[in-house]
Amino acid sequence: MKYLVLIWLAFMISCGSGTKINARSLKTVNKSVSFIKERLPEAERLQFEISFWMVRDDIKNNDEFLKTVDGKKPADLIAMGKD
């Protein structure tokens, strides 16, 4: 059991930072945004979610949207939503 936990932890670390959006696909971007949102301070959650959906509404093309948000931190996405 201990090894399973260590393998899982190594996998999570190797997959990238939990504070950046993973936009390899629409499925992963939604999971990533949910994961990040749950860990944000309450004051930033609403801004983050609104900004995400504003950017999504502005960029209809899926590939362009994924490229735009991939690797962004919450503050980056909030700034994009304000523009």
C-alpha positions in Angstrom: 0.0 0.0 0.0 2.8 2.4 0.9 4.4 1.9 -2.6 1.0 2.6 -4.3 0.8 5.9 -2.5 4.4 6.8 -3.4 3.8 5.9 -7.1 0.6 8.0 -7.1 2.4 10.9 -5.5 5.3 10.7 -8.1 2.7 10.6 -10.9 0.9 13.6 -9.6 4.1 15.6 -9.3 5.3 14.6 -12.8 2.0 15.6 -14.4 2.7 19.2 -13.7 1.8 21.8 -11.2 -1.6 21.6 -9.6 -1.8 25.4 -9.9 -1.7 25.6 -13.6 -4.4 24.7 -16.1 -3.9 21.4 -17.9 -5.5 21.9 -21.3 -4.5 18.8 -23.3 -8.2 18.2 -24.0 -11.6 19.6 -23.0 -12.0 16.9 -20.5 -8.7 17.6 -18.8 -9.2 21.4 -18.8 -12.5 20.9 -17.0 -11.0 18.6 -14.4 -8.0 20.9 -14.0 -10.2 24.0 -13.5 -12.4 22.2 -10.9 -9.3 21.0 -9.1 -7.8 24.5 -9.0 -11.0 26.2 -8.1 -11.5 23.9 -5.0 -8.1 24.9 -3.7 -8.3 28.7 -4.3 -9.2 31.1 -1.4 -12.9 31.7 -1.4 -12.5 35.3 -2.5 -10.8 34.2 -5.8 -13.0 31.2 -6.7 -15.9 33.2 -8.2 -13.5 35.5 -10.1 -11.6 32.5 -11.5 -14.7 30.6 -12.6 -16.3 33.7 -14.2 -13.1 34.5 -16.0 -12.8 30.9 -17.3 -16.3 31.0 -18.7 -15.8 34.5 -20.2 -12.7 33.3 -22.0 -14.5 30.2 -23.1 -17.4 32.2 -24.5 -15.0 34.5 -26.4 -13.0 31.7 -28.0 -15.4 29.3 -29.7 -12.8 27.2 -31.5 -11.8 24.3 -29.1 -8.2 24.0 -30.2 -7.6 27.8 -29.9 -9.3 27.8 -26.5 -7.1 25.0 -25.2 -3.9 26.6 -26.5 -5.0 29.9 -24.9 -5.6 28.6 -21.4 -3.0 25.8 -21.2 -0.4 26.4 -18.5 -2.2 29.5 -17.2 -2.2 30.2 -13.4 -5.4 31.4 -11.8 -4.2 35.0 -11.7 -3.4 34.8 -15.4 -6.9 33.6 -16.2 -8.5 36.2 -14.0 -6.5 38.9 -15.8 -7.6 37.5 -19.1 -11.3 37.6 -18.0 -10.9 41.3 -17.0 -9.7 42.3 -20.5 
